[in-house]
Amino acid sequence: MQKKYAKSNNFAAISVALDDAQQSGITDKLLKFLKGQNAGFTHLLLDEKPEFWQEKLKFEGPPCVYVFNQQGQVEKQFKDEFTYKDVAKVVEKLLDKKK
């Protein structure tokens, strides 16, 4: 999606890894994976305990995708069963609103 919508100033993708940041070699492992996916956008490694992000983000664990609107509010949260086509529909709707 980042590649498809990157030309729009109204779109940004961010990934958040929930792996244990203290685990030896995890950063290298994540970077290798992301490089293999050609993921050219911002990546974060969350170093909080699961109880913290489960409460704040309102989900138990991956997979999960949040789509935020221009006001920084969650437009839609996808978790468990979804496709990236489902996510793209919401993104496209939001981008169309900005035209």
C-alpha positions as CSV (number, residue, x, y, z in Angstrom):
1,M,0.0,0.0,0.0
2,Q,2.9,2.4,0.8
3,K,4.1,2.0,-2.8
4,K,0.7,2.5,-4.3
5,Y,-0.3,5.5,-2.3
6,A,3.1,7.0,-1.4
7,K,2.7,9.8,-4.0
8,S,-0.2,11.2,-2.0
9,N,0.8,13.6,0.7
10,N,-2.2,12.3,2.6
11,F,-0.9,8.8,3.2
12,A,1.7,7.3,5.5
13,A,2.3,3.7,6.5
14,I,3.9,2.7,9.8
15,S,4.6,-0.8,11.1
16,V,4.8,-1.7,14.7
17,A,6.6,-4.9,15.8
18,L,5.5,-6.4,19.1
19,D,8.4,-8.8,19.5
20,D,10.4,-8.7,22.8
21,A,12.9,-5.9,22.2
22,Q,15.2,-7.4,24.8
23,Q,15.5,-10.7,22.9
24,S,19.0,-11.1,21.5
25,G,19.2,-10.4,17.7
26,I,15.5,-9.4,17.4
27,T,16.3,-6.1,15.7
28,D,18.5,-7.8,13.1
29,K,15.8,-10.4,12.5
30,L,13.1,-7.7,12.0
31,L,15.3,-5.6,9.7
32,K,16.1,-8.7,7.6
33,F,12.3,-9.5,7.3
34,L,11.4,-5.9,6.4
35,K,14.1,-5.6,3.9
36,G,13.0,-8.9,2.3
37,Q,9.5,-7.4,2.0
38,N,10.9,-4.2,0.5
39,A,9.1,-2.3,3.2
40,G,10.3,1.2,2.6
41,F,8.4,3.1,5.4
42,T,8.6,3.8,9.1
43,H,9.0,0.8,11.4
44,L,8.8,0.8,15.2
45,L,9.7,-1.9,17.7
46,L,7.3,-1.6,20.7
47,D,9.2,-2.2,23.9
48,E,6.2,-2.1,26.3
49,K,4.8,-5.1,28.1
50,P,1.8,-6.7,26.4
51,E,-0.6,-5.6,29.1
52,F,0.2,-2.0,28.3
53,W,-0.4,-2.1,24.5
54,Q,-3.3,-4.6,24.8
55,E,-5.1,-2.0,26.9
56,K,-4.1,1.0,24.8
57,L,-4.6,-0.5,21.4
58,K,-7.6,-2.6,22.2
59,F,-6.4,-5.9,20.8
60,E,-4.7,-9.1,22.0
61,G,-2.1,-9.4,19.3
62,P,-1.3,-9.5,15.6
63,P,-2.6,-9.4,13.0
64,C,-4.0,-5.9,13.3
65,V,-4.2,-2.8,11.0
66,Y,-5.4,0.6,12.0
67,V,-6.4,3.2,9.4
68,F,-6.3,6.8,10.8
69,N,-8.0,9.8,9.2
70,Q,-6.5,13.2,8.7
71,Q,-7.6,14.2,12.2
72,G,-5.6,11.4,13.7
73,Q,-8.6,9.4,14.7
74,V,-9.0,5.7,14.1
75,E,-11.2,5.4,11.1
76,K,-11.2,1.6,11.1
77,Q,-9.4,-1.1,13.0
78,F,-8.9,-4.5,11.3
79,K,-8.0,-7.5,13.4
80,D,-8.1,-11.2,13.0
81,E,-9.7,-11.9,9.6
82,F,-9.3,-9.3,7.0
83,T,-7.6,-8.8,3.6
84,Y,-5.4,-5.9,2.5
85,K,-8.1,-5.3,-0.1
86,D,-10.5,-4.5,2.8
87,V,-7.9,-2.1,4.2
88,A,-7.4,-0.5,0.7
89,K,-11.1,0.2,0.4
90,V,-11.0,2.3,3.5
91,V,-7.8,4.1,2.6
92,E,-9.1,4.9,-0.9
93,K,-12.3,6.3,0.5
94,L,-10.3,8.6,2.8
95,L,-8.0,9.7,0.0
96,D,-10.9,10.4,-2.2
97,K,-12.4,12.7,0.5
98,K,-9.2,14.8,0.3
99,K,-9.4,15.5,-3.4
